[in-house]
Amino acid sequence: MPEIKDRAQGTWGLMMLLMFLFGGTVGYIARDVRADEEIKRAASDARLEVQQTTLETFQRLERAGQALVRGVSATAESTRAAVGQPAQSRTDQGLSTQAKPEPPKKPDSR
């Protein structure tokens, strides 16, 4: 009878070991699947954020380009208006621009 009891305990022990290994494998696979889902979700979120940032950057560049075009247009219009007007003299008429000759120096008499 002890042989039957030992054999029964050995069978139960083997069954317990197989159940433990099966549970560990299923748990590992489930954890791995969850980790993969989290990685995919994080990658999707990062991709969405990059797309949104790129769109915002393009919008800012577009606004800056429009402002630059308006500035260049205003500069061209101002230059066109300045060229069309006759040049006005901005010098003071009472101010002489010619050099005045200095009086000759007297030699030292030693």
N, CA and C atoms as a LAMMPS dump frame, in Angstrom:
ITEM: TIMESTEP
0
ITEM: NUMBER OF ATOMS
330
ITEM: BOX BOUNDS ff ff ff
-5.0000000000000000e+02 5.0000000000000000e+02
-5.0000000000000000e+02 5.0000000000000000e+02
-5.0000000000000000e+02 5.0000000000000000e+02
ITEM: ATOMS id mol type element x y z
1 1 1 N 0.795 -1.188 0
2 1 2 C 0 0 0
3 1 3 C 0.848 1.267 0
4 2 1 N 2.019 1.226 0.612
5 2 2 C 2.851 2.427 0.576
6 2 3 C 3.27 2.791 -0.852
7 3 1 N 3.409 1.786 -1.724
8 3 2 C 3.798 2.092 -3.097
9 3 3 C 2.694 2.874 -3.808
10 4 1 N 1.456 2.522 -3.558
11 4 2 C 0.325 3.211 -4.177
12 4 3 C 0.257 4.646 -3.654
13 5 1 N 0.514 4.814 -2.368
14 5 2 C 0.481 6.147 -1.767
15 5 3 C 1.606 7.003 -2.338
16 6 1 N 2.791 6.442 -2.493
17 6 2 C 3.918 7.191 -3.059
18 6 3 C 3.649 7.559 -4.517
19 7 1 N 3.059 6.627 -5.234
20 7 2 C 2.753 6.883 -6.632
21 7 3 C 1.688 7.979 -6.744
22 8 1 N 0.695 7.975 -5.872
23 8 2 C -0.365 8.987 -5.881
24 8 3 C 0.212 10.355 -5.535
25 9 1 N 1.117 10.411 -4.553
26 9 2 C 1.74 11.689 -4.199
27 9 3 C 2.625 12.177 -5.343
28 10 1 N 3.316 11.245 -5.983
29 10 2 C 4.159 11.631 -7.117
30 10 3 C 3.335 12.178 -8.267
31 11 1 N 2.18 11.585 -8.514
32 11 2 C 1.302 12.055 -9.585
33 11 3 C 0.763 13.438 -9.249
34 12 1 N 0.312 13.593 -7.969
35 12 2 C -0.189 14.907 -7.552
36 12 3 C 0.931 15.954 -7.609
37 13 1 N 2.098 15.583 -7.226
38 13 2 C 3.234 16.518 -7.271
39 13 3 C 3.542 16.949 -8.705
40 14 1 N 3.507 15.982 -9.611
41 14 2 C 3.753 16.297 -11.019
42 14 3 C 2.64 17.189 -11.569
43 15 1 N 1.389 16.906 -11.21
44 15 2 C 0.257 17.721 -11.648
45 15 3 C 0.381 19.156 -11.112
46 16 1 N 0.784 19.292 -9.855
47 16 2 C 0.949 20.619 -9.249
48 16 3 C 2.068 21.387 -9.962
49 17 1 N 3.149 20.687 -10.255
50 17 2 C 4.267 21.325 -10.962
51 17 3 C 3.829 21.782 -12.352
52 18 1 N 3.102 20.942 -13.074
53 18 2 C 2.619 21.306 -14.405
54 18 3 C 1.644 22.472 -14.34
55 19 1 N 0.774 22.49 -13.333
56 19 2 C -0.168 23.595 -13.181
57 19 3 C 0.573 24.899 -12.866
58 20 1 N 1.594 24.812 -12.027
59 20 2 C 2.391 25.98 -11.692
60 20 3 C 3.089 26.526 -12.938
61 21 1 N 3.697 25.644 -13.717
62 21 2 C 4.379 26.076 -14.938
63 21 3 C 3.389 26.662 -15.949
64 22 1 N 2.227 26.022 -16.083
65 22 2 C 1.206 26.524 -16.997
66 22 3 C 0.728 27.912 -16.566
67 23 1 N 0.476 28.087 -15.27
68 23 2 C 0.035 29.389 -14.749
69 23 3 C 1.101 30.459 -14.946
70 24 1 N 2.357 30.08 -14.695
71 24 2 C 3.449 31.045 -14.898
72 24 3 C 3.569 31.451 -16.353
73 25 1 N 3.407 30.483 -17.239
74 25 2 C 3.492 30.782 -18.672
75 25 3 C 2.352 31.684 -19.104
76 26 1 N 1.145 31.372 -18.674
77 26 2 C -0.01 32.203 -19.027
78 26 3 C 0.157 33.604 -18.449
79 27 1 N 0.614 33.71 -17.216
80 27 2 C 0.839 35.019 -16.599
81 27 3 C 1.891 35.82 -17.33
82 28 1 N 2.965 35.162 -17.731
83 28 2 C 4.035 35.833 -18.46
84 28 3 C 3.516 36.344 -19.804
85 29 1 N 2.745 35.497 -20.499
86 29 2 C 2.204 35.897 -21.793
87 29 3 C 1.23 37.063 -21.624
88 30 1 N 0.386 37.001 -20.616
89 30 2 C -0.57 38.087 -20.378
90 30 3 C 0.163 39.387 -20.063
91 31 1 N 1.206 39.29 -19.254
92 31 2 C 1.984 40.494 -18.918
93 31 3 C 2.671 41.038 -20.16
94 32 1 N 3.196 40.151 -20.988
95 32 2 C 3.87 40.56 -22.206
96 32 3 C 2.896 41.232 -23.166
97 33 1 N 1.685 40.701 -23.259
98 33 2 C 0.668 41.295 -24.133
99 33 3 C 0.297 42.686 -23.627
100 34 1 N 0.13 42.844 -22.308
101 34 2 C -0.186 44.158 -21.737
102 34 3 C 0.944 45.152 -21.995
103 35 1 N 2.182 44.679 -21.844
104 35 2 C 3.329 45.559 -22.088
105 35 3 C 3.365 45.985 -23.557
106 36 1 N 3.073 45.057 -24.452
107 36 2 C 3.034 45.399 -25.873
108 36 3 C 1.951 46.429 -26.159
109 37 1 N 0.782 46.267 -25.545
110 37 2 C -0.306 47.224 -25.735
111 37 3 C 0.088 48.606 -25.219
112 38 1 N 0.769 48.639 -24.078
113 38 2 C 1.204 49.921 -23.522
114 38 3 C 2.235 50.574 -24.431
115 39 1 N 3.142 49.777 -24.983
116 39 2 C 4.16 50.318 -25.897
117 39 3 C 3.493 50.86 -27.155
118 40 1 N 2.533 50.117 -27.692
119 40 2 C 1.822 50.576 -28.883
120 40 3 C 1.045 51.857 -28.594
121 41 1 N 0.423 51.93 -27.428
122 41 2 C -0.332 53.127 -27.043
123 41 3 C 0.612 54.327 -26.887
124 42 1 N 1.766 54.097 -26.258
125 42 2 C 2.732 55.186 -26.083
126 42 3 C 3.273 55.654 -27.437
127 43 1 N 3.538 54.728 -28.333
128 43 2 C 4.021 55.101 -29.668
129 43 3 C 2.956 55.877 -30.428
130 44 1 N 1.707 55.467 -30.298
131 44 2 C 0.616 56.172 -30.958
132 44 3 C 0.466 57.584 -30.394
133 45 1 N 0.559 57.717 -29.083
134 45 2 C 0.47 59.04 -28.454
135 45 3 C 1.625 59.934 -28.907
136 46 1 N 2.814 59.372 -28.973
137 46 2 C 3.986 60.143 -29.41
138 46 3 C 3.832 60.574 -30.865
139 47 1 N 3.338 59.684 -31.706
140 47 2 C 3.124 60.014 -33.115
141 47 3 C 2.098 61.145 -33.245
142 48 1 N 1.031 61.07 -32.472
143 48 2 C -0.001 62.108 -32.502
144 48 3 C 0.567 63.452 -32.038
145 49 1 N 1.375 63.415 -30.99
146 49 2 C 1.976 64.642 -30.47
147 49 3 C 2.929 65.264 -31.484
148 50 1 N 3.713 64.43 -32.17
149 50 2 C 4.631 64.938 -33.188
150 50 3 C 3.851 65.565 -34.34
151 51 1 N 2.763 64.93 -34.752
152 51 2 C 1.948 65.486 -35.823
153 51 3 C 1.343 66.827 -35.414
154 52 1 N 0.869 66.914 -34.182
155 52 2 C 0.272 68.158 -33.708
156 52 3 C 1.326 69.261 -33.626
157 53 1 N 2.505 68.938 -33.122
158 53 2 C 3.579 69.921 -33.021
159 53 3 C 4.016 70.385 -34.406
160 54 1 N 4.099 69.46 -35.351
161 54 2 C 4.471 69.815 -36.715
162 54 3 C 3.434 70.742 -37.331
163 55 1 N 2.156 70.447 -37.114
164 55 2 C 1.092 71.302 -37.635
165 55 3 C 1.179 72.71 -37.038
166 56 1 N 1.407 72.801 -35.729
167 56 2 C 1.551 74.112 -35.091
168 56 3 C 2.747 74.871 -35.647
169 57 1 N 3.84 74.159 -35.886
170 57 2 C 5.043 74.794 -36.435
171 57 3 C 4.773 75.33 -37.835
172 58 1 N 4.097 74.542 -38.668
173 58 2 C 3.769 75.009 -40.011
174 58 3 C 2.845 76.221 -39.969
175 59 1 N 1.906 76.241 -39.044
176 59 2 C 1.009 77.386 -38.919
177 59 3 C 1.78 78.635 -38.511
178 60 1 N 2.726 78.475 -37.583
179 60 2 C 3.548 79.623 -37.174
180 60 3 C 4.402 80.12 -38.332
181 61 1 N 4.98 79.189 -39.09
182 61 2 C 5.786 79.583 -40.246
183 61 3 C 4.936 80.299 -41.287
184 62 1 N 3.72 79.835 -41.48
185 62 2 C 2.829 80.483 -42.435
186 62 3 C 2.512 81.905 -41.996
187 63 1 N 2.208 82.089 -40.699
188 63 2 C 1.929 83.442 -40.201
189 63 3 C 3.166 84.336 -40.317
190 64 1 N 4.347 83.783 -40.019
191 64 2 C 5.577 84.567 -40.134
192 64 3 C 5.838 84.941 -41.592
193 65 1 N 5.573 84.033 -42.502
194 65 2 C 5.743 84.328 -43.927
195 65 3 C 4.794 85.416 -44.389
196 66 1 N 3.552 85.365 -43.923
197 66 2 C 2.586 86.404 -44.276
198 66 3 C 3.025 87.758 -43.731
199 67 1 N 3.539 87.779 -42.502
200 67 2 C 4.018 89.034 -41.922
201 67 3 C 5.22 89.556 -42.703
202 68 1 N 6.092 88.653 -43.13
203 68 2 C 7.261 89.048 -43.915
204 68 3 C 6.83 89.628 -45.259
205 69 1 N 5.86 89.011 -45.899
206 69 2 C 5.365 89.514 -47.183
207 69 3 C 4.759 90.899 -47.006
208 70 1 N 3.983 91.091 -45.922
209 70 2 C 3.401 92.412 -45.675
210 70 3 C 4.505 93.445 -45.425
211 71 1 N 5.539 93.06 -44.679
212 71 2 C 6.635 93.991 -44.401
213 71 3 C 7.403 94.368 -45.659
214 72 1 N 7.683 93.378 -46.494
215 72 2 C 8.398 93.657 -47.746
216 72 3 C 7.532 94.512 -48.667
217 73 1 N 6.249 94.241 -48.694
218 73 2 C 5.332 95.034 -49.516
219 73 3 C 5.302 96.483 -49.039
220 74 1 N 5.238 96.672 -47.725
221 74 2 C 5.229 98.031 -47.179
222 74 3 C 6.545 98.741 -47.469
223 75 1 N 7.655 98.034 -47.38
224 75 2 C 8.964 98.621 -47.68
225 75 3 C 9.045 99.012 -49.154
226 76 1 N 8.562 98.134 -50.032
227 76 2 C 8.585 98.438 -51.469
228 76 3 C 7.714 99.647 -51.776
229 77 1 N 6.555 99.728 -51.161
230 77 2 C 5.654 100.862 -51.384
231 77 3 C 6.284 102.153 -50.868
232 78 1 N 6.928 102.086 -49.725
233 78 2 C 7.592 103.257 -49.163
234 78 3 C 8.744 103.708 -50.06
235 79 1 N 9.504 102.741 -50.561
236 79 2 C 10.619 103.077 -51.451
237 79 3 C 10.088 103.68 -52.749
238 80 1 N 9.025 103.116 -53.288
239 80 2 C 8.414 103.626 -54.509
240 80 3 C 7.948 105.065 -54.299
241 81 1 N 7.34 105.335 -53.148
242 81 2 C 6.858 106.685 -52.856
243 81 3 C 8.026 107.65 -52.673
244 82 1 N 9.105 107.182 -52.056
245 82 2 C 10.269 108.05 -51.836
246 82 3 C 10.961 108.375 -53.147
247 83 1 N 11.019 107.442 -54.079
248 83 2 C 11.66 107.685 -55.364
249 83 3 C 10.802 108.633 -56.199
250 84 1 N 9.521 108.571 -56.051
251 84 2 C 8.616 109.415 -56.827
252 84 3 C 8.64 110.87 -56.388
253 85 1 N 9.006 111.21 -55.176
254 85 2 C 9.042 112.586 -54.686
255 85 3 C 10.379 113.216 -55.051
256 86 1 N 10.385 114.506 -55.36
257 86 2 C 11.67 115.171 -55.641
258 86 3 C 12.493 115.269 -54.357
259 87 1 N 13.786 115.185 -54.535
260 87 2 C 14.685 115.243 -53.383
261 87 3 C 14.664 116.644 -52.796
262 88 1 N 14.504 116.767 -51.51
263 88 2 C 14.498 118.052 -50.831
264 88 3 C 15.857 118.245 -50.176
265 89 1 N 16.308 119.479 -50.218
266 89 2 C 17.593 119.787 -49.605
267 89 3 C 17.428 119.821 -48.091
268 90 1 N 18.239 119.08 -47.442
269 90 2 C 18.143 119.024 -45.981
270 90 3 C 19.321 119.741 -45.316
271 91 1 N 20.075 120.488 -46.093
272 91 2 C 21.219 121.19 -45.511
273 91 3 C 20.81 122.597 -45.099
274 92 1 N 21.489 123.127 -44.143
275 92 2 C 21.246 124.483 -43.67
276 92 3 C 21.933 125.441 -44.643
277 93 1 N 21.193 126.386 -45.182
278 93 2 C 21.757 127.291 -46.18
279 93 3 C 22.771 128.246 -45.567
280 94 1 N 22.655 128.538 -44.3
281 94 2 C 23.587 129.457 -43.669
282 94 3 C 24.898 128.789 -43.291
283 95 1 N 24.97 127.508 -43.391
284 95 2 C 26.161 126.767 -43.004
285 95 3 C 27.07 126.627 -44.209
286 96 1 N 28.283 127.078 -44.059
287 96 2 C 29.238 127 -45.153
288 96 3 C 29.934 125.651 -45.089
289 97 1 N 30.049 125.018 -46.242
290 97 2 C 30.68 123.705 -46.268
291 97 3 C 32.084 123.758 -46.819
292 98 1 N 32.546 124.971 -47.24
293 98 2 C 33.905 125.085 -47.767
294 98 3 C 34.869 125.38 -46.634
295 99 1 N 36.073 124.873 -46.777
296 99 2 C 37.092 125.104 -45.749
297 99 3 C 37.606 126.527 -45.844
298 100 1 N 37.805 127.166 -44.7
299 100 2 C 38.333 128.521 -44.674
300 100 3 C 39.845 128.44 -44.538
301 101 1 N 40.546 129.213 -45.28
302 101 2 C 42.016 129.184 -45.154
303 101 3 C 42.438 129.786 -43.813
304 102 1 N 43.426 129.169 -43.216
305 102 2 C 43.937 129.674 -41.951
306 102 3 C 44.939 130.788 -42.222
307 103 1 N 44.978 131.761 -41.315
308 103 2 C 45.979 132.831 -41.533
309 103 3 C 47.382 132.247 -41.35
310 104 1 N 48.323 132.733 -42.112
311 104 2 C 49.693 132.205 -41.998
312 104 3 C 50.286 132.477 -40.618
313 105 1 N 51.075 131.553 -40.141
314 105 2 C 51.697 131.723 -38.824
315 105 3 C 52.937 132.564 -38.951
316 106 1 N 53.174 133.33 -37.898
317 106 2 C 54.353 134.169 -37.884
318 106 3 C 55.524 133.332 -37.385
319 107 1 N 56.656 133.492 -38.025
320 107 2 C 57.832 132.734 -37.575
321 107 3 C 58.301 133.229 -36.205
322 108 1 N 58.822 132.309 -35.427
323 108 2 C 59.362 132.672 -34.113
324 108 3 C 60.648 133.468 -34.312
325 109 1 N 60.741 134.545 -33.597
326 109 2 C 61.968 135.325 -33.669
327 109 3 C 62.779 135.091 -32.416
328 110 1 N 63.775 134.404 -32.527
329 110 2 C 64.612 134.084 -31.362
330 110 3 C 65.835 134.841 -31.362
